[in-house]
Amino acid sequence: MDGATASERARPVIGGETVLVRPPKLPAEAAPAAQRMALKIVHEDADLIVLDKPAGLTVHPGAGQPDRTLLNALLAHAPALAGVPRAGIVHRLDKDTSGLLVVAKTVSAQANLAAQLAERTMRRLYLAVVQGDPPASGTIDAPVGRDARARTRMAVTQRGKPARTSYRVLERFGQAALVECRLETGRTHQIRVHFQHLRHPLVGDPVYRRGTRHAISFPRQALHAAELTLVHPSSGATMTWKSAPPRDFQKLLARLREERWL
């Protein structure tokens, strides 16, 4: 106060003094740790990494998963990613969704890929197994936002952001169907929410299958990011990668095919 340090005890003031208050420093947030974990990398160059994420791996640390995430594994694989926001992660997959995901290795590549997402020029195809017998094809155009009744869930709501999912049925099993989905936007849980909205929720979905009768048993949502197409940030070449569904997904399809003929 007026150049002097005030004591801890109350100090009377006369008036006209200048008081400078410095708040205590908050503890610095710990930087994510690099943790070596197996990664299935399908492509890597100076600008980007394309990997095939297994179901069960969380992409980014959060309250329920502080470490052992894809981000931690990326920092161990490529330490320079510590200098790129979110360790280069451009888009996410839900923990229990498997498949292709792109990571930028430089800030400029990350900006380029983020722009492709925003401009909807990055093509992402998913395979999903849904309950029931949906129409042969269509586009689900319904805004997605936080569920007002449960903030951890998403829902189709007029307060949400625009969301579009195009789909076509690839195979029918009577009680379920294999569907190819194309994301035209990238809202949280978009495919899962949109198919619940159609009353054909994803098989195994622990969150968005409520009210489904005779649900088919599967330990996670049956959703796989099967194809990714983008323009390379440096070369300008259009590149495409494909990923076959993992073993558990293929076993589900085999079971549904067998049951179809019983």
C-alpha angles and dihedrals in degrees: 000000000000089000095314126101112244116230122237089256121081112278118201118233127211099201135270095053121137113233120197116194120194113194116221115265115260116235110267114253109249113249114240111268124238108245123183111235133156112269127188101220115188097178137008134172137148093291109036150009123218114197139177106234118209121226111263097040116115113219102212133021115259143157093290096038114033096171145356088073132135089261091058091049092049092053089055093046096047112014092189087072087079086080094055120078112260087003088285097303108155102177135003141229122208114260093255096040115096131205148058124000131168125221124192118225096199135040092242092051090049091053091048094050092044088054090052089053092048092047091046093235093122106090118216122180123189135190117219135176109216132190119256131359111309126189115282094255143340149136121264106211106180130131116248126209143138115314106246090214097049118021094199090062132068125222144179102269136155087233090062133092123269112277131181129184122179118199145172130193114245100180137003127215100179096244094041142012139216108233133189112216130194118200114220090174131021110228122159110277088353100156092042093050095043094053091046085053088055088050090246103104121185117273110257096012105151094197110034104038099078113139094023113137121219092007115200113244116247127140097230141017107292096236129130130178097225105171137026127186125181143149112257109247094227109026098036090224119143108240130190131192128186131199127197115226114267123256097267091052092049091049089053091053091048091051092049091049091051094048091048090068098042 
